């Protein structure tokens, strides 16, 4: 696929050491309290205070795939609350699949490779250039804890389209539509879920989807307080949310779904990925008996759609779902280690958007981004050392290209895009995705799930492979990136160039230590006498860019 990466062990060691230092991995709570403003008070404040260049760039890191001059201008013009309103009013960007992606010879290796290349290109293009950045960022968050796989490129982009349609909708409707999406039906086998009957004496309910719907997508395995803390018994043992009988009963309620019929079900599209699953017409396909799940009765005599509605209503009334979803959204958008108070404030909005509606994702996302904890760091130095998150590989990869002004994905001559090694969409190693929300930083009590992806494979790719793509004029020019212009800027004045890097990637507030290091590095670069002046300028610009963006100053979002 991509050219092999050469390992620069010195830079790798320095990066790891600096990254651990930059995360503020302390077990002690910082002195001083968190402002206890309600979400409404914070929203009013955010609508009144004009964003600075620094705070606008910080918002961009939390609510988009990276700052661009146009995005920062929009943020400073509208203010945060106004920008959120404008983003939520945009239609959902969707990926349209050409016929050759839907219908192809899946036994042909070249055809399979072409489809994979197309999918990768589309999944980079949307966050790179689409206007609905907030929705895309929330869709990415959903994909991290409600993943799906086991299908072809067409199925995967259709599942991504589903996330886009519901990312700023209602969580109940998302759970319902996700349950009957053919990609999820294939991934977790619910399309094979049938009760034992006279017509199928060898059948038995398939528990795979039912278990993950509870464990990973909605309520989790232990009971939660409203602020996300664990409910414990008198002996301090966590109380379970459900037991095996609940999983079995839920599996019964979810029986009876099949792929939507089609006059032309094509070979590679055998799941009919563009259509939701439909209830099986056979009366034996769905268990119509009474069920009892986590203390809730589902009456007998209901068909598959009515039982599904009962399941979703039961989940949405469960006290766990609000803190469960709130923690994950906060972690993916703002900070990996939120306080219980932050989780509690967002969870309260999840339970009730102010109009008696639960699961309103627009209200929840507003609460996440307008909260006092989220906005405290808009003033330089005002935040605590415990706040923030590692910039996970996919966010790093897209943010760099947006900062470089790329209008298309960086793509090698063989058709493969340049990308992170450990976090491409739809490559999660299991249903548990790339990491768990409860994963902690090594040697610390801080939640830091993303650190699991910062391994030698990922870091060496950043240190070598990505740099190679920028140095290759044919690759960077085809992607519309500003590399040549940056090269000329470096040639004219390294100081001016470093100032530009500060503006593009460091909120116009590059740390003095990094600035000093970059200026020193610029003064010690070789002449590269074998190259033209323009090539030498690009070489110098890329070396400094590479150093700056592989530093913990860019690797940690505070």
PyMOL commands that set and color helices and strands:
alter all, ss='L'
color gray80, all
select helices_A, chain A and resi 9-22+39-48+53-63+69-88+99-102+109-129+133-145+153-166+171-179+182-187+190-192+208-215+244-253+283-285+304-317+320-333+340-351+361-370+372-376+393-403+449-453+456-471+473-478+483-492+494-505+512-524+533-549+552-555
alter helices_A, ss='H'
color red, helices_A
select strands_A, chain A and resi 257-258+278-279+291-293+296-298+389-390+556-557
alter strands_A, ss='S'
color yellow, strands_A
deselect
rebuild
show_as cartoon
